[in-house]
Amino acid sequence: MVKEVSCINAGFEDCAFLIRSENEDEIVEFVRRHAERVHDTSTSRDHIEKIMVDV
Ligand SMILES: [Zn+2]
């Protein structure tokens, strides 16, 4: 099943970042890296899993 995480779902409504993958580990890794680089914030796997949706 393909999952999606977007910054909009995380509350960053002015950021167009979005990732889709069947691999949850990959999504978590990408999102954490993006959050640190672009939003200067760290995010937990729990939080990412909460905003992850099936597509
Ligand atoms: Zn973002």
mmCIF file of the protein (N, C-alpha, C, O) and its ligand, coordinates in Angstrom:
data_MODEL
# 
_entry.id   MODEL 
# 
loop_
_entity.id 
_entity.type 
_entity.pdbx_number_of_molecules 
1 polymer     1 
2 non-polymer 1 
# 
_entity_poly.entity_id                      1 
_entity_poly.type                           'polypeptide(L)' 
_entity_poly.nstd_linkage                   no 
_entity_poly.nstd_monomer                   no 
_entity_poly.pdbx_seq_one_letter_code       MVKEVSCINAGFEDCAFLIRSENEDEIVEFVRRHAERVHDTSTSRDHIEKIMVDV 
_entity_poly.pdbx_seq_one_letter_code_can   MVKEVSCINAGFEDCAFLIRSENEDEIVEFVRRHAERVHDTSTSRDHIEKIMVDV 
_entity_poly.pdbx_strand_id                 A 
# 
loop_
_entity_poly_seq.entity_id 
_entity_poly_seq.num 
_entity_poly_seq.mon_id 
_entity_poly_seq.hetero 
1 1  MET n 
1 2  VAL n 
1 3  LYS n 
1 4  GLU n 
1 5  VAL n 
1 6  SER n 
1 7  CYS n 
1 8  ILE n 
1 9  ASN n 
1 10 ALA n 
1 11 GLY n 
1 12 PHE n 
1 13 GLU n 
1 14 ASP n 
1 15 CYS n 
1 16 ALA n 
1 17 PHE n 
1 18 LEU n 
1 19 ILE n 
1 20 ARG n 
1 21 SER n 
1 22 GLU n 
1 23 ASN n 
1 24 GLU n 
1 25 ASP n 
1 26 GLU n 
1 27 ILE n 
1 28 VAL n 
1 29 GLU n 
1 30 PHE n 
1 31 VAL n 
1 32 ARG n 
1 33 ARG n 
1 34 HIS n 
1 35 ALA n 
1 36 GLU n 
1 37 ARG n 
1 38 VAL n 
1 39 HIS n 
1 40 ASP n 
1 41 THR n 
1 42 SER n 
1 43 THR n 
1 44 SER n 
1 45 ARG n 
1 46 ASP n 
1 47 HIS n 
1 48 ILE n 
1 49 GLU n 
1 50 LYS n 
1 51 ILE n 
1 52 MET n 
1 53 VAL n 
1 54 ASP n 
1 55 VAL n 
# 
loop_
_struct_asym.id 
_struct_asym.entity_id 
A 1 
B 2 
# 
loop_
_chem_comp.id 
_chem_comp.type 
_chem_comp.mon_nstd_flag 
ALA 'L-peptide linking' y 
ARG 'L-peptide linking' y 
ASN 'L-peptide linking' y 
ASP 'L-peptide linking' y 
CYS 'L-peptide linking' y 
GLU 'L-peptide linking' y 
GLY 'peptide linking'   y 
HIS 'L-peptide linking' y 
ILE 'L-peptide linking' y 
LEU 'L-peptide linking' y 
LYS 'L-peptide linking' y 
MET 'L-peptide linking' y 
PHE 'L-peptide linking' y 
SER 'L-peptide linking' y 
THR 'L-peptide linking' y 
VAL 'L-peptide linking' y 
ZN  non-polymer         . 
# 
_pdbx_entity_nonpoly.entity_id   2 
_pdbx_entity_nonpoly.name        ? 
_pdbx_entity_nonpoly.comp_id     ZN 
# 
_pdbx_nonpoly_scheme.asym_id         B 
_pdbx_nonpoly_scheme.entity_id       2 
_pdbx_nonpoly_scheme.mon_id          ZN 
_pdbx_nonpoly_scheme.ndb_seq_num     1 
_pdbx_nonpoly_scheme.pdb_seq_num     101 
_pdbx_nonpoly_scheme.auth_seq_num    101 
_pdbx_nonpoly_scheme.pdb_mon_id      ZN 
_pdbx_nonpoly_scheme.auth_mon_id     ZN 
_pdbx_nonpoly_scheme.pdb_strand_id   A 
_pdbx_nonpoly_scheme.pdb_ins_code    . 
# 
loop_
_atom_site.group_PDB 
_atom_site.id 
_atom_site.type_symbol 
_atom_site.label_atom_id 
_atom_site.label_alt_id 
_atom_site.label_comp_id 
_atom_site.label_asym_id 
_atom_site.label_entity_id 
_atom_site.label_seq_id 
_atom_site.pdbx_PDB_ins_code 
_atom_site.Cartn_x 
_atom_site.Cartn_y 
_atom_site.Cartn_z 
_atom_site.occupancy 
_atom_site.B_iso_or_equiv 
_atom_site.pdbx_formal_charge 
_atom_site.auth_seq_id 
_atom_site.auth_comp_id 
_atom_site.auth_asym_id 
_atom_site.auth_atom_id 
_atom_site.pdbx_PDB_model_num 
ATOM   1   N  N  . MET A 1 1  ? 0.832  -1.205 0.000  1.00 0.00 ? 1   MET A N  1 
ATOM   2   C  CA . MET A 1 1  ? 0.000  0.000  0.000  1.00 0.00 ? 1   MET A CA 1 
ATOM   3   C  C  . MET A 1 1  ? 0.864  1.251  0.000  1.00 0.00 ? 1   MET A C  1 
ATOM   4   O  O  . MET A 1 1  ? 1.857  1.341  0.722  1.00 0.00 ? 1   MET A O  1 
ATOM   5   N  N  . VAL A 1 2  ? 0.469  2.208  -0.818 1.00 0.00 ? 2   VAL A N  1 
ATOM   6   C  CA . VAL A 1 2  ? 1.247  3.439  -0.910 1.00 0.00 ? 2   VAL A CA 1 
ATOM   7   C  C  . VAL A 1 2  ? 0.792  4.431  0.156  1.00 0.00 ? 2   VAL A C  1 
ATOM   8   O  O  . VAL A 1 2  ? -0.402 4.664  0.349  1.00 0.00 ? 2   VAL A O  1 
ATOM   9   N  N  . LYS A 1 3  ? 1.764  4.998  0.831  1.00 0.00 ? 3   LYS A N  1 
ATOM   10  C  CA . LYS A 1 3  ? 1.490  5.989  1.874  1.00 0.00 ? 3   LYS A CA 1 
ATOM   11  C  C  . LYS A 1 3  ? 1.985  7.351  1.414  1.00 0.00 ? 3   LYS A C  1 
ATOM   12  O  O  . LYS A 1 3  ? 2.861  7.463  0.557  1.00 0.00 ? 3   LYS A O  1 
ATOM   13  N  N  . GLU A 1 4  ? 1.410  8.362  1.998  1.00 0.00 ? 4   GLU A N  1 
ATOM   14  C  CA . GLU A 1 4  ? 1.801  9.722  1.642  1.00 0.00 ? 4   GLU A CA 1 
ATOM   15  C  C  . GLU A 1 4  ? 1.938  10.574 2.893  1.00 0.00 ? 4   GLU A C  1 
ATOM   16  O  O  . GLU A 1 4  ? 1.137  10.481 3.823  1.00 0.00 ? 4   GLU A O  1 
ATOM   17  N  N  . VAL A 1 5  ? 2.972  11.404 2.893  1.00 0.00 ? 5   VAL A N  1 
ATOM   18  C  CA . VAL A 1 5  ? 3.125  12.417 3.933  1.00 0.00 ? 5   VAL A CA 1 
ATOM   19  C  C  . VAL A 1 5  ? 3.383  13.743 3.241  1.00 0.00 ? 5   VAL A C  1 
ATOM   20  O  O  . VAL A 1 5  ? 4.247  13.843 2.370  1.00 0.00 ? 5   VAL A O  1 
ATOM   21  N  N  . SER A 1 6  ? 2.637  14.747 3.630  1.00 0.00 ? 6   SER A N  1 
ATOM   22  C  CA . SER A 1 6  ? 2.857  16.076 3.057  1.00 0.00 ? 6   SER A CA 1 
ATOM   23  C  C  . SER A 1 6  ? 3.027  17.087 4.183  1.00 0.00 ? 6   SER A C  1 
ATOM   24  O  O  . SER A 1 6  ? 2.522  16.907 5.291  1.00 0.00 ? 6   SER A O  1 
ATOM   25  N  N  . CYS A 1 7  ? 3.752  18.156 3.866  1.00 0.00 ? 7   CYS A N  1 
ATOM   26  C  CA . CYS A 1 7  ? 3.948  19.198 4.866  1.00 0.00 ? 7   CYS A CA 1 
ATOM   27  C  C  . CYS A 1 7  ? 2.623  19.873 5.209  1.00 0.00 ? 7   CYS A C  1 
ATOM   28  O  O  . CYS A 1 7  ? 2.433  20.334 6.334  1.00 0.00 ? 7   CYS A O  1 
ATOM   29  N  N  . ILE A 1 8  ? 1.729  19.929 4.265  1.00 0.00 ? 8   ILE A N  1 
ATOM   30  C  CA . ILE A 1 8  ? 0.421  20.541 4.546  1.00 0.00 ? 8   ILE A CA 1 
ATOM   31  C  C  . ILE A 1 8  ? -0.262 19.797 5.691  1.00 0.00 ? 8   ILE A C  1 
ATOM   32  O  O  . ILE A 1 8  ? -0.840 20.418 6.583  1.00 0.00 ? 8   ILE A O  1 
ATOM   33  N  N  . ASN A 1 9  ? -0.193 18.475 5.662  1.00 0.00 ? 9   ASN A N  1 
ATOM   34  C  CA . ASN A 1 9  ? -0.794 17.688 6.740  1.00 0.00 ? 9   ASN A CA 1 
ATOM   35  C  C  . ASN A 1 9  ? -0.093 17.913 8.071  1.00 0.00 ? 9   ASN A C  1 
ATOM   36  O  O  . ASN A 1 9  ? -0.677 17.710 9.136  1.00 0.00 ? 9   ASN A O  1 
ATOM   37  N  N  . ALA A 1 10 ? 1.150  18.329 8.001  1.00 0.00 ? 10  ALA A N  1 
ATOM   38  C  CA . ALA A 1 10 ? 1.910  18.568 9.231  1.00 0.00 ? 10  ALA A CA 1 
ATOM   39  C  C  . ALA A 1 10 ? 1.717  19.997 9.745  1.00 0.00 ? 10  ALA A C  1 
ATOM   40  O  O  . ALA A 1 10 ? 2.249  20.361 10.794 1.00 0.00 ? 10  ALA A O  1 
ATOM   41  N  N  . GLY A 1 11 ? 0.957  20.799 9.008  1.00 0.00 ? 11  GLY A N  1 
ATOM   42  C  CA . GLY A 1 11 ? 0.690  22.155 9.458  1.00 0.00 ? 11  GLY A CA 1 
ATOM   43  C  C  . GLY A 1 11 ? 1.536  23.219 8.773  1.00 0.00 ? 11  GLY A C  1 
ATOM   44  O  O  . GLY A 1 11 ? 1.381  24.409 9.046  1.00 0.00 ? 11  GLY A O  1 
ATOM   45  N  N  . PHE A 1 12 ? 2.441  22.790 7.871  1.00 0.00 ? 12  PHE A N  1 
ATOM   46  C  CA . PHE A 1 12 ? 3.248  23.752 7.114  1.00 0.00 ? 12  PHE A CA 1 
ATOM   47  C  C  . PHE A 1 12 ? 2.529  24.025 5.794  1.00 0.00 ? 12  PHE A C  1 
ATOM   48  O  O  . PHE A 1 12 ? 2.865  23.459 4.753  1.00 0.00 ? 12  PHE A O  1 
ATOM   49  N  N  . GLU A 1 13 ? 1.545  24.895 5.864  1.00 0.00 ? 13  GLU A N  1 
ATOM   50  C  CA . GLU A 1 13 ? 0.664  25.054 4.709  1.00 0.00 ? 13  GLU A CA 1 
ATOM   51  C  C  . GLU A 1 13 ? 1.298  25.782 3.541  1.00 0.00 ? 13  GLU A C  1 
ATOM   52  O  O  . GLU A 1 13 ? 0.760  25.765 2.434  1.00 0.00 ? 13  GLU A O  1 
ATOM   53  N  N  . ASP A 1 14 ? 2.426  26.414 3.772  1.00 0.00 ? 14  ASP A N  1 
ATOM   54  C  CA . ASP A 1 14 ? 3.082  27.117 2.676  1.00 0.00 ? 14  ASP A CA 1 
ATOM   55  C  C  . ASP A 1 14 ? 4.202  26.287 2.052  1.00 0.00 ? 14  ASP A C  1 
ATOM   56  O  O  . ASP A 1 14 ? 4.976  26.798 1.243  1.00 0.00 ? 14  ASP A O  1 
ATOM   57  N  N  . CYS A 1 15 ? 4.291  25.019 2.423  1.00 0.00 ? 15  CYS A N  1 
ATOM   58  C  CA . CYS A 1 15 ? 5.345  24.152 1.889  1.00 0.00 ? 15  CYS A CA 1 
ATOM   59  C  C  . CYS A 1 15 ? 4.714  23.064 1.038  1.00 0.00 ? 15  CYS A C  1 
ATOM   60  O  O  . CYS A 1 15 ? 3.782  22.386 1.470  1.00 0.00 ? 15  CYS A O  1 
ATOM   61  N  N  . ALA A 1 16 ? 5.226  22.903 -0.168 1.00 0.00 ? 16  ALA A N  1 
ATOM   62  C  CA . ALA A 1 16 ? 4.638  21.960 -1.123 1.00 0.00 ? 16  ALA A CA 1 
ATOM   63  C  C  . ALA A 1 16 ? 5.266  20.574 -1.039 1.00 0.00 ? 16  ALA A C  1 
ATOM   64  O  O  . ALA A 1 16 ? 4.966  19.711 -1.863 1.00 0.00 ? 16  ALA A O  1 
ATOM   65  N  N  . PHE A 1 17 ? 6.130  20.351 -0.059 1.00 0.00 ? 17  PHE A N  1 
ATOM   66  C  CA . PHE A 1 17 ? 6.800  19.055 0.039  1.00 0.00 ? 17  PHE A CA 1 
ATOM   67  C  C  . PHE A 1 17 ? 5.796  17.925 0.246  1.00 0.00 ? 17  PHE A C  1 
ATOM   68  O  O  . PHE A 1 17 ? 4.874  18.017 1.057  1.00 0.00 ? 17  PHE A O  1 
ATOM   69  N  N  . LEU A 1 18 ? 6.011  16.869 -0.510 1.00 0.00 ? 18  LEU A N  1 
ATOM   70  C  CA . LEU A 1 18 ? 5.121  15.712 -0.413 1.00 0.00 ? 18  LEU A CA 1 
ATOM   71  C  C  . LEU A 1 18 ? 5.919  14.478 -0.813 1.00 0.00 ? 18  LEU A C  1 
ATOM   72  O  O  . LEU A 1 18 ? 6.676  14.509 -1.784 1.00 0.00 ? 18  LEU A O  1 
ATOM   73  N  N  . ILE A 1 19 ? 5.749  13.398 -0.066 1.00 0.00 ? 19  ILE A N  1 
ATOM   74  C  CA . ILE A 1 19 ? 6.425  12.160 -0.453 1.00 0.00 ? 19  ILE A CA 1 
ATOM   75  C  C  . ILE A 1 19 ? 5.433  11.012 -0.425 1.00 0.00 ? 19  ILE A C  1 
ATOM   76  O  O  . ILE A 1 19 ? 4.593  10.904 0.469  1.00 0.00 ? 19  ILE A O  1 
ATOM   77  N  N  . ARG A 1 20 ? 5.556  10.162 -1.429 1.00 0.00 ? 20  ARG A N  1 
ATOM   78  C  CA . ARG A 1 20 ? 4.740  8.955  -1.510 1.00 0.00 ? 20  ARG A CA 1 
ATOM   79  C  C  . ARG A 1 20 ? 5.659  7.772  -1.696 1.00 0.00 ? 20  ARG A C  1 
ATOM   80  O  O  . ARG A 1 20 ? 6.586  7.805  -2.505 1.00 0.00 ? 20  ARG A O  1 
ATOM   81  N  N  . SER A 1 21 ? 5.389  6.718  -0.931 1.00 0.00 ? 21  SER A N  1 
ATOM   82  C  CA . SER A 1 21 ? 6.200  5.511  -1.065 1.00 0.00 ? 21  SER A CA 1 
ATOM   83  C  C  . SER A 1 21 ? 5.462  4.341  -0.434 1.00 0.00 ? 21  SER A C  1 
ATOM   84  O  O  . SER A 1 21 ? 4.571  4.522  0.396  1.00 0.00 ? 21  SER A O  1 
ATOM   85  N  N  . GLU A 1 22 ? 5.851  3.136  -0.843 1.00 0.00 ? 22  GLU A N  1 
ATOM   86  C  CA . GLU A 1 22 ? 5.326  1.945  -0.175 1.00 0.00 ? 22  GLU A CA 1 
ATOM   87  C  C  . GLU A 1 22 ? 6.177  1.609  1.040  1.00 0.00 ? 22  GLU A C  1 
ATOM   88  O  O  . GLU A 1 22 ? 5.806  0.774  1.865  1.00 0.00 ? 22  GLU A O  1 
ATOM   89  N  N  . ASN A 1 23 ? 7.315  2.266  1.136  1.00 0.00 ? 23  ASN A N  1 
ATOM   90  C  CA . ASN A 1 23 ? 8.282  1.969  2.189  1.00 0.00 ? 23  ASN A CA 1 
ATOM   91  C  C  . ASN A 1 23 ? 8.206  3.021  3.302  1.00 0.00 ? 23  ASN A C  1 
ATOM   92  O  O  . ASN A 1 23 ? 8.681  4.145  3.141  1.00 0.00 ? 23  ASN A O  1 
ATOM   93  N  N  . GLU A 1 24 ? 7.604  2.641  4.426  1.00 0.00 ? 24  GLU A N  1 
ATOM   94  C  CA . GLU A 1 24 ? 7.425  3.593  5.528  1.00 0.00 ? 24  GLU A CA 1 
ATOM   95  C  C  . GLU A 1 24 ? 8.750  4.117  6.068  1.00 0.00 ? 24  GLU A C  1 
ATOM   96  O  O  . GLU A 1 24 ? 8.867  5.290  6.424  1.00 0.00 ? 24  GLU A O  1 
ATOM   97  N  N  . ASP A 1 25 ? 9.741  3.238  6.124  1.00 0.00 ? 25  ASP A N  1 
ATOM   98  C  CA . ASP A 1 25 ? 11.054 3.662  6.635  1.00 0.00 ? 25  ASP A CA 1 
ATOM   99  C  C  . ASP A 1 25 ? 11.636 4.766  5.758  1.00 0.00 ? 25  ASP A C  1 
ATOM   100 O  O  . ASP A 1 25 ? 12.234 5.723  6.249  1.00 0.00 ? 25  ASP A O  1 
ATOM   101 N  N  . GLU A 1 26 ? 11.447 4.610  4.452  1.00 0.00 ? 26  GLU A N  1 
ATOM   102 C  CA . GLU A 1 26 ? 11.952 5.609  3.512  1.00 0.00 ? 26  GLU A CA 1 
ATOM   103 C  C  . GLU A 1 26 ? 11.240 6.943  3.721  1.00 0.00 ? 26  GLU A C  1 
ATOM   104 O  O  . GLU A 1 26 ? 11.871 7.999  3.732  1.00 0.00 ? 26  GLU A O  1 
ATOM   105 N  N  . ILE A 1 27 ? 9.935  6.882  3.884  1.00 0.00 ? 27  ILE A N  1 
ATOM   106 C  CA . ILE A 1 27 ? 9.164  8.105  4.112  1.00 0.00 ? 27  ILE A CA 1 
ATOM   107 C  C  . ILE A 1 27 ? 9.642  8.809  5.374  1.00 0.00 ? 27  ILE A C  1 
ATOM   108 O  O  . ILE A 1 27 ? 9.893  10.014 5.369  1.00 0.00 ? 27  ILE A O  1 
ATOM   109 N  N  . VAL A 1 28 ? 9.764  8.050  6.448  1.00 0.00 ? 28  VAL A N  1 
ATOM   110 C  CA . VAL A 1 28 ? 10.180 8.642  7.720  1.00 0.00 ? 28  VAL A CA 1 
ATOM   111 C  C  . VAL A 1 28 ? 11.546 9.305  7.579  1.00 0.00 ? 28  VAL A C  1 
ATOM   112 O  O  . VAL A 1 28 ? 11.757 10.421 8.054  1.00 0.00 ? 28  VAL A O  1 
ATOM   113 N  N  . GLU A 1 29 ? 12.463 8.613  6.925  1.00 0.00 ? 29  GLU A N  1 
ATOM   114 C  CA . GLU A 1 29 ? 13.814 9.132  6.728  1.00 0.00 ? 29  GLU A CA 1 
ATOM   115 C  C  . GLU A 1 29 ? 13.787 10.444 5.929  1.00 0.00 ? 29  GLU A C  1 
ATOM   116 O  O  . GLU A 1 29 ? 14.435 11.419 6.308  1.00 0.00 ? 29  GLU A O  1 
ATOM   117 N  N  . PHE A 1 30 ? 13.043 10.459 4.835  1.00 0.00 ? 30  PHE A N  1 
ATOM   118 C  CA . PHE A 1 30 ? 12.948 11.650 3.978  1.00 0.00 ? 30  PHE A CA 1 
ATOM   119 C  C  . PHE A 1 30 ? 12.315 12.825 4.723  1.00 0.00 ? 30  PHE A C  1 
ATOM   120 O  O  . PHE A 1 30 ? 12.795 13.957 4.659  1.00 0.00 ? 30  PHE A O  1 
ATOM   121 N  N  . VAL A 1 31 ? 11.230 12.525 5.425  1.00 0.00 ? 31  VAL A N  1 
ATOM   122 C  CA . VAL A 1 31 ? 10.499 13.597 6.099  1.00 0.00 ? 31  VAL A CA 1 
ATOM   123 C  C  . VAL A 1 31 ? 11.345 14.206 7.213  1.00 0.00 ? 31  VAL A C  1 
ATOM   124 O  O  . VAL A 1 31 ? 11.363 15.423 7.396  1.00 0.00 ? 31  VAL A O  1 
ATOM   125 N  N  . ARG A 1 32 ? 12.052 13.342 7.961  1.00 0.00 ? 32  ARG A N  1 
ATOM   126 C  CA . ARG A 1 32 ? 12.879 13.855 9.049  1.00 0.00 ? 32  ARG A CA 1 
ATOM   127 C  C  . ARG A 1 32 ? 13.990 14.742 8.502  1.00 0.00 ? 32  ARG A C  1 
ATOM   128 O  O  . ARG A 1 32 ? 14.305 15.782 9.079  1.00 0.00 ? 32  ARG A O  1 
ATOM   129 N  N  . ARG A 1 33 ? 14.581 14.322 7.384  1.00 0.00 ? 33  ARG A N  1 
ATOM   130 C  CA . ARG A 1 33 ? 15.660 15.101 6.771  1.00 0.00 ? 33  ARG A CA 1 
ATOM   131 C  C  . ARG A 1 33 ? 15.114 16.446 6.263  1.00 0.00 ? 33  ARG A C  1 
ATOM   132 O  O  . ARG A 1 33 ? 15.733 17.493 6.453  1.00 0.00 ? 33  ARG A O  1 
ATOM   133 N  N  . HIS A 1 34 ? 13.957 16.390 5.623  1.00 0.00 ? 34  HIS A N  1 
ATOM   134 C  CA . HIS A 1 34 ? 13.327 17.607 5.106  1.00 0.00 ? 34  HIS A CA 1 
ATOM   135 C  C  . HIS A 1 34 ? 12.991 18.576 6.246  1.00 0.00 ? 34  HIS A C  1 
ATOM   136 O  O  . HIS A 1 34 ? 13.253 19.775 6.151  1.00 0.00 ? 34  HIS A O  1 
ATOM   137 N  N  . ALA A 1 35 ? 12.412 18.045 7.312  1.00 0.00 ? 35  ALA A N  1 
ATOM   138 C  CA . ALA A 1 35 ? 12.018 18.892 8.446  1.00 0.00 ? 35  ALA A CA 1 
ATOM   139 C  C  . ALA A 1 35 ? 13.232 19.606 9.037  1.00 0.00 ? 35  ALA A C  1 
ATOM   140 O  O  . ALA A 1 35 ? 13.161 20.780 9.401  1.00 0.00 ? 35  ALA A O  1 
ATOM   141 N  N  . GLU A 1 36 ? 14.348 18.878 9.126  1.00 0.00 ? 36  GLU A N  1 
ATOM   142 C  CA . GLU A 1 36 ? 15.554 19.482 9.692  1.00 0.00 ? 36  GLU A CA 1 
ATOM   143 C  C  . GLU A 1 36 ? 16.150 20.535 8.774  1.00 0.00 ? 36  GLU A C  1 
ATOM   144 O  O  . GLU A 1 36 ? 16.546 21.611 9.221  1.00 0.00 ? 36  GLU A O  1 
ATOM   145 N  N  . ARG A 1 37 ? 16.211 20.213 7.478  1.00 0.00 ? 37  ARG A N  1 
ATOM   146 C  CA . ARG A 1 37 ? 16.845 21.122 6.526  1.00 0.00 ? 37  ARG A CA 1 
ATOM   147 C  C  . ARG A 1 37 ? 16.000 22.351 6.249  1.00 0.00 ? 37  ARG A C  1 
ATOM   148 O  O  . ARG A 1 37 ? 16.493 23.479 6.284  1.00 0.00 ? 37  ARG A O  1 
ATOM   149 N  N  . VAL A 1 38 ? 14.735 22.127 5.976  1.00 0.00 ? 38  VAL A N  1 
ATOM   150 C  CA . VAL A 1 38 ? 13.881 23.205 5.486  1.00 0.00 ? 38  VAL A CA 1 
ATOM   151 C  C  . VAL A 1 38 ? 13.163 23.937 6.615  1.00 0.00 ? 38  VAL A C  1 
ATOM   152 O  O  . VAL A 1 38 ? 13.021 25.159 6.578  1.00 0.00 ? 38  VAL A O  1 
ATOM   153 N  N  . HIS A 1 39 ? 12.714 23.196 7.609  1.00 0.00 ? 39  HIS A N  1 
ATOM   154 C  CA . HIS A 1 39 ? 11.912 23.829 8.656  1.00 0.00 ? 39  HIS A CA 1 
ATOM   155 C  C  . HIS A 1 39 ? 12.676 23.990 9.966  1.00 0.00 ? 39  HIS A C  1 
ATOM   156 O  O  . HIS A 1 39 ? 12.151 24.508 10.951 1.00 0.00 ? 39  HIS A O  1 
ATOM   157 N  N  . ASP A 1 40 ? 13.924 23.533 9.954  1.00 0.00 ? 40  ASP A N  1 
ATOM   158 C  CA . ASP A 1 40 ? 14.777 23.668 11.126 1.00 0.00 ? 40  ASP A CA 1 
ATOM   159 C  C  . ASP A 1 40 ? 14.105 23.104 12.381 1.00 0.00 ? 40  ASP A C  1 
ATOM   160 O  O  . ASP A 1 40 ? 14.163 23.694 13.460 1.00 0.00 ? 40  ASP A O  1 
ATOM   161 N  N  . THR A 1 41 ? 13.475 21.956 12.206 1.00 0.00 ? 41  THR A N  1 
ATOM   162 C  CA . THR A 1 41 ? 12.808 21.317 13.331 1.00 0.00 ? 41  THR A CA 1 
ATOM   163 C  C  . THR A 1 41 ? 13.014 19.811 13.226 1.00 0.00 ? 41  THR A C  1 
ATOM   164 O  O  . THR A 1 41 ? 13.171 19.276 12.129 1.00 0.00 ? 41  THR A O  1 
ATOM   165 N  N  . SER A 1 42 ? 13.013 19.140 14.351 1.00 0.00 ? 42  SER A N  1 
ATOM   166 C  CA . SER A 1 42 ? 13.115 17.687 14.307 1.00 0.00 ? 42  SER A CA 1 
ATOM   167 C  C  . SER A 1 42 ? 11.734 17.107 14.543 1.00 0.00 ? 42  SER A C  1 
ATOM   168 O  O  . SER A 1 42 ? 10.910 17.698 15.240 1.00 0.00 ? 42  SER A O  1 
ATOM   169 N  N  . THR A 1 43 ? 11.492 15.955 13.960 1.00 0.00 ? 43  THR A N  1 
ATOM   170 C  CA . THR A 1 43 ? 10.180 15.357 14.073 1.00 0.00 ? 43  THR A CA 1 
ATOM   171 C  C  . THR A 1 43 ? 10.325 13.876 14.388 1.00 0.00 ? 43  THR A C  1 
ATOM   172 O  O  . THR A 1 43 ? 11.254 13.219 13.919 1.00 0.00 ? 43  THR A O  1 
ATOM   173 N  N  . SER A 1 44 ? 9.414  13.366 15.175 1.00 0.00 ? 44  SER A N  1 
ATOM   174 C  CA . SER A 1 44 ? 9.518  11.975 15.604 1.00 0.00 ? 44  SER A CA 1 
ATOM   175 C  C  . SER A 1 44 ? 8.797  11.045 14.632 1.00 0.00 ? 44  SER A C  1 
ATOM   176 O  O  . SER A 1 44 ? 7.916  11.460 13.878 1.00 0.00 ? 44  SER A O  1 
ATOM   177 N  N  . ARG A 1 45 ? 9.189  9.797  14.672 1.00 0.00 ? 45  ARG A N  1 
ATOM   178 C  CA . ARG A 1 45 ? 8.529  8.795  13.843 1.00 0.00 ? 45  ARG A CA 1 
ATOM   179 C  C  . ARG A 1 45 ? 7.034  8.712  14.193 1.00 0.00 ? 45  ARG A C  1 
ATOM   180 O  O  . ARG A 1 45 ? 6.191  8.570  13.307 1.00 0.00 ? 45  ARG A O  1 
ATOM   181 N  N  . ASP A 1 46 ? 6.720  8.801  15.476 1.00 0.00 ? 46  ASP A N  1 
ATOM   182 C  CA . ASP A 1 46 ? 5.312  8.772  15.907 1.00 0.00 ? 46  ASP A CA 1 
ATOM   183 C  C  . ASP A 1 46 ? 4.500  9.865  15.232 1.00 0.00 ? 46  ASP A C  1 
ATOM   184 O  O  . ASP A 1 46 ? 3.394  9.632  14.744 1.00 0.00 ? 46  ASP A O  1 
ATOM   185 N  N  . HIS A 1 47 ? 5.071  11.062 15.214 1.00 0.00 ? 47  HIS A N  1 
ATOM   186 C  CA . HIS A 1 47 ? 4.361  12.193 14.607 1.00 0.00 ? 47  HIS A CA 1 
ATOM   187 C  C  . HIS A 1 47 ? 4.172  11.960 13.105 1.00 0.00 ? 47  HIS A C  1 
ATOM   188 O  O  . HIS A 1 47 ? 3.096  12.207 12.560 1.00 0.00 ? 47  HIS A O  1 
ATOM   189 N  N  . ILE A 1 48 ? 5.206  11.493 12.463 1.00 0.00 ? 48  ILE A N  1 
ATOM   190 C  CA . ILE A 1 48 ? 5.125  11.242 11.019 1.00 0.00 ? 48  ILE A CA 1 
ATOM   191 C  C  . ILE A 1 48 ? 4.072  10.172 10.723 1.00 0.00 ? 48  ILE A C  1 
ATOM   192 O  O  . ILE A 1 48 ? 3.314  10.286 9.759  1.00 0.00 ? 48  ILE A O  1 
ATOM   193 N  N  . GLU A 1 49 ? 4.033  9.143  11.552 1.00 0.00 ? 49  GLU A N  1 
ATOM   194 C  CA . GLU A 1 49 ? 3.040  8.082  11.328 1.00 0.00 ? 49  GLU A CA 1 
ATOM   195 C  C  . GLU A 1 49 ? 1.616  8.597  11.515 1.00 0.00 ? 49  GLU A C  1 
ATOM   196 O  O  . GLU A 1 49 ? 0.684  8.103  10.880 1.00 0.00 ? 49  GLU A O  1 
ATOM   197 N  N  . LYS A 1 50 ? 1.453  9.588  12.384 1.00 0.00 ? 50  LYS A N  1 
ATOM   198 C  CA . LYS A 1 50 ? 0.121  10.154 12.604 1.00 0.00 ? 50  LYS A CA 1 
ATOM   199 C  C  . LYS A 1 50 ? -0.380 10.935 11.391 1.00 0.00 ? 50  LYS A C  1 
ATOM   200 O  O  . LYS A 1 50 ? -1.576 10.947 11.102 1.00 0.00 ? 50  LYS A O  1 
ATOM   201 N  N  . ILE A 1 51 ? 0.544  11.584 10.688 1.00 0.00 ? 51  ILE A N  1 
ATOM   202 C  CA . ILE A 1 51 ? 0.099  12.392 9.547  1.00 0.00 ? 51  ILE A CA 1 
ATOM   203 C  C  . ILE A 1 51 ? 0.220  11.629 8.229  1.00 0.00 ? 51  ILE A C  1 
ATOM   204 O  O  . ILE A 1 51 ? -0.046 12.175 7.158  1.00 0.00 ? 51  ILE A O  1 
ATOM   205 N  N  . MET A 1 52 ? 0.626  10.358 8.319  1.00 0.00 ? 52  MET A N  1 
ATOM   206 C  CA . MET A 1 52 ? 0.759  9.524  7.125  1.00 0.00 ? 52  MET A CA 1 
ATOM   207 C  C  . MET A 1 52 ? -0.623 9.037  6.687  1.00 0.00 ? 52  MET A C  1 
ATOM   208 O  O  . MET A 1 52 ? -1.407 8.557  7.506  1.00 0.00 ? 52  MET A O  1 
ATOM   209 N  N  . VAL A 1 53 ? -0.912 9.163  5.401  1.00 0.00 ? 53  VAL A N  1 
ATOM   210 C  CA . VAL A 1 53 ? -2.217 8.709  4.912  1.00 0.00 ? 53  VAL A CA 1 
ATOM   211 C  C  . VAL A 1 53 ? -2.038 7.694  3.783  1.00 0.00 ? 53  VAL A C  1 
ATOM   212 O  O  . VAL A 1 53 ? -1.034 7.711  3.071  1.00 0.00 ? 53  VAL A O  1 
ATOM   213 N  N  . ASP A 1 54 ? -3.011 6.826  3.635  1.00 0.00 ? 54  ASP A N  1 
ATOM   214 C  CA . ASP A 1 54 ? -3.010 5.871  2.522  1.00 0.00 ? 54  ASP A CA 1 
ATOM   215 C  C  . ASP A 1 54 ? -3.483 6.578  1.262  1.00 0.00 ? 54  ASP A C  1 
ATOM   216 O  O  . ASP A 1 54 ? -4.418 7.378  1.296  1.00 0.00 ? 54  ASP A O  1 
ATOM   217 N  N  . VAL A 1 55 ? -2.827 6.272  0.152  1.00 0.00 ? 55  VAL A N  1 
ATOM   218 C  CA . VAL A 1 55 ? -3.263 6.868  -1.117 1.00 0.00 ? 55  VAL A CA 1 
ATOM   219 C  C  . VAL A 1 55 ? -3.492 5.783  -2.167 1.00 0.00 ? 55  VAL A C  1 
ATOM   220 O  O  . VAL A 1 55 ? -3.863 6.089  -3.301 1.00 0.00 ? 55  VAL A O  1 
HETATM 221 ZN ZN . ZN  B 2 .  ? 8.167  21.258 4.256  1.00 0.00 2 101 ZN  A ZN 1 
# 
